[in-house]
Amino acid sequence: MANILICDDERDIVSALEIYLRSDGHTTFAAANGEEALEVLAREEIHLVLMDVMMPRMDGLNALSRIREISNVPLIFLTAKSEDTDKILGLNLGADDYVTKPFNPVELSARVRSQLRRYTQLGGIGAAEPGEVRVGALSLSERTRTASLDGELLSLTPTEFDILHLLMRHPGEVLPPAEIYRRVWRDAPYGAEGTVAVHIRHLREKIEIDPAEPRRLLVVWGHGYKLVDAPDAPRRKGEQQ
């Protein structure tokens, strides 16, 4: 099973999460703030992080920024705030999912399982044999879970990788946000549109010359997203025409 880091300054919440997760066979580690979480990550092999947003010394948002500098470990935010802006902010910084307090233990366990499946299983989202997938200048290895553009390795979170993998497996096909959420998160598509849109925006920043005018990852308004070959895409800055 997995090593899971629980980072929350409310000891009762940490204790409850430890009971739920240990009953599923996981090993848990605890931290009371972002600084302690970074210390645990530095000395332990952690497979998933559950992190509160509001904490003393170093809050969850600052801790996430630091974590993303060194690791793509899946991270689920635990937040007492229900406003969409708070959820989107966390996703913008690199969180993979969020659960709003008070949380349902069954829902939390399902989200943990979903993230761990994608993080620990090669190939991530499908039953296809590990191999290489190409769409134009984009290349993806299912065996190593890496992707590159024009031979340059892309720095993707596990969620970004799985969305790109799904789209590359269906080039030119329009996939609705709910379908992307269902197949990548392996969960019912609650709040799918906003969550998927944030990750799509991050992907565009990494695979498009101009994310404001995408050539590869396109939106079909009212229907969904599709990935296409972009042979006429302008070259990157510094490349010869």
C-alpha positions in Angstrom: 0.0 0.0 0.0 1.0 3.7 0.1 2.9 6.1 2.3 0.6 9.1 2.9 1.5 12.4 4.5 -1.3 14.1 6.4 -0.6 17.8 7.0 -3.1 19.6 9.2 -2.7 21.7 12.3 -5.9 20.2 13.8 -4.9 17.1 15.6 -8.4 15.6 15.7 -8.6 15.8 11.9 -5.2 14.1 11.6 -6.2 11.4 13.9 -9.4 10.7 12.1 -7.6 10.6 8.7 -5.0 8.2 10.2 -7.8 5.8 11.2 -9.5 5.9 7.8 -6.3 5.5 5.8 -4.7 2.9 8.0 -7.9 0.8 7.7 -7.3 0.8 4.0 -3.8 -0.6 4.6 -1.8 2.7 4.1 1.1 3.9 6.3 0.6 7.5 7.5 3.0 10.3 8.4 1.8 13.5 10.2 2.8 17.2 9.9 1.3 20.2 11.6 2.4 22.8 9.0 4.0 23.2 5.6 7.6 23.3 7.1 7.1 20.0 8.8 5.6 18.5 5.7 8.7 19.5 3.7 10.9 17.9 6.3 8.9 14.6 6.1 9.1 14.6 2.3 12.9 15.1 2.5 13.4 12.0 4.6 10.6 9.6 3.7 9.2 8.1 0.5 5.8 9.6 0.3 3.3 8.6 -2.4 0.5 11.1 -1.7 0.0 14.2 0.4 -3.2 15.4 2.1 -2.8 19.0 3.0 -4.8 21.7 4.8 -4.7 25.2 3.3 -4.8 27.3 6.4 -1.9 26.5 8.8 0.6 28.4 10.9 4.2 29.0 10.0 3.8 27.9 6.4 0.3 27.5 4.9 -0.7 24.8 2.4 -0.4 27.1 -0.7 3.2 28.1 0.1 4.1 24.5 0.9 2.6 23.3 -2.3 4.7 25.8 -4.3 7.8 24.5 -2.5 6.8 20.8 -3.0 6.3 21.3 -6.8 9.8 22.6 -7.1 11.1 19.1 -6.1 8.3 16.6 -6.6 5.3 15.7 -8.6 3.8 13.6 -5.8 -0.1 13.7 -5.9 -1.5 16.3 -3.5 -5.1 16.7 -2.3 -6.0 19.9 -0.5 -8.3 19.7 2.6 -10.0 23.0 3.0 -12.7 24.5 5.2 -13.4 27.1 2.5 -16.0 26.2 -0.1 -15.5 29.2 -2.5 -14.6 28.2 -6.0 -11.8 30.8 -6.0 -9.9 29.0 -3.2 -10.2 25.6 -5.0 -9.0 27.0 -8.3 -6.1 28.8 -6.6 -4.9 25.4 -5.2 -5.3 23.8 -8.6 -3.4 26.6 -10.3 -0.5 26.0 -7.9 -0.3 22.3 -8.8 -2.8 20.5 -6.5 -4.3 17.4 -8.1 -7.6 17.5 -6.3 -9.4 19.0 -3.3 -11.9 17.9 -0.6 -13.9 20.4 1.3 -14.3 20.0 5.1 -16.3 18.5 6.6 -15.5 15.6 4.3 -17.1 12.3 3.7 -14.6 9.5 4.5 -15.9 7.4 1.7 -15.4 10.2 -0.8 -12.0 11.0 0.6 -10.9 7.3 0.3 -12.2 7.2 -3.3 -10.2 10.3 -4.2 -7.1 8.9 -2.5 -7.4 5.6 -4.5 -7.9 7.5 -7.7 -4.7 9.6 -7.3 -2.6 6.6 -6.1 -3.7 4.5 -9.1 -2.6 7.1 -11.5 0.7 7.7 -9.7 1.8 4.2 -9.2 0.5 2.3 -12.3 2.5 2.7 -15.5 0.3 3.7 -18.4 -1.9 5.5 -15.9 -5.3 5.6 -17.5 -5.8 2.7 -19.9 -5.3 -0.9 -20.5 -3.1 -0.4 -23.5 0.4 -2.0 -23.4 3.1 0.4 -22.4 4.6 2.1 -25.4 5.0 5.4 -27.1 2.2 7.7 -28.4 2.8 10.5 -30.8 0.7 13.4 -32.1 2.7 15.7 -34.2 5.7 17.1 -32.3 4.3 15.6 -29.0 5.6 12.3 -27.8 4.6 10.4 -24.7 6.0 7.3 -23.1 3.6 5.1 -21.2 6.4 3.1 -19.8 8.3 6.0 -18.2 5.3 8.3 -17.8 7.2 11.1 -19.5 6.2 13.4 -22.4 8.2 15.7 -24.7 7.6 18.3 -27.3 10.1 18.6 -30.2 12.4 16.3 -28.2 12.3 18.6 -25.1 11.1 16.9 -21.9 8.0 18.4 -20.4 7.6 19.0 -16.7 4.1 17.6 -16.0 2.2 16.8 -12.8 0.7 13.3 -12.7 -2.7 14.8 -13.5 -1.4 16.8 -16.4 0.3 13.7 -17.8 -2.9 11.6 -17.6 -5.0 14.3 -19.3 -2.4 14.6 -22.1 -2.2 10.8 -22.3 -6.0 10.6 -22.7 -6.2 13.3 -25.4 -3.2 11.8 -27.3 -5.0 8.5 -27.3 -7.9 10.2 -29.0 -6.4 12.7 -31.4 -8.9 15.0 -33.0 -11.7 13.6 -30.9 -13.7 16.1 -28.8 -13.9 14.9 -25.1 -16.3 16.6 -22.8 -14.9 17.9 -19.4 -17.1 15.4 -17.6 -15.7 12.5 -19.6 -12.1 13.7 -19.1 -12.8 14.0 -15.3 -14.4 10.5 -15.2 -11.6 8.8 -17.0 -8.6 10.6 -15.4 -9.9 11.1 -11.9 -11.9 7.8 -12.0 -14.6 9.5 -10.1 -18.1 10.9 -10.6 -17.7 14.3 -12.4 -18.7 16.7 -9.6 -17.4 20.1 -10.4 -15.7 18.6 -13.5 -15.8 21.7 -15.8 -13.8 24.1 -13.6 -11.3 21.5 -12.4 -10.5 20.2 -15.9 -10.3 23.8 -17.3 -7.6 24.7 -14.8 -5.5 21.7 -15.8 -6.1 22.3 -19.5 -4.8 25.8 -19.0 -1.6 24.5 -17.4 -1.1 22.0 -20.2 -1.4 24.8 -22.8 1.3 26.8 -21.0 3.6 23.8 -21.4 2.8 22.7 -25.0 1.7 25.8 -26.8 3.9 28.6 -28.2 1.1 31.1 -27.2 -1.3 29.7 -24.7 -3.8 32.5 -25.5 -3.9 31.3 -29.1 -3.6 27.5 -28.9 -2.8 25.5 -32.0 -2.6 22.0 -30.4 -5.0 21.8 -27.4 -8.3 23.3 -28.7 -11.7 24.0 -27.1 -14.9 23.3 -29.0 -17.3 25.6 -27.1 -20.2 23.8 -25.5 -18.7 20.4 -26.2 -15.2 19.9 -24.8 -11.5 19.7 -25.7 -9.4 18.0 -28.4 -5.8 17.6 -29.3 -4.6 17.9 -32.9 -1.4 17.9 -34.8 -0.2 21.4 -35.4 2.2 21.3 -38.4 1.9 25.0 -39.0 2.6 26.0 -35.3 5.2 28.7 -35.1 8.6 27.5 -33.9 9.8 28.2 -30.5 11.8 31.4 -29.8 15.4 31.0 -30.9 14.7 28.2 -33.4 15.5 28.8 -37.1 12.6 29.1 -39.5 
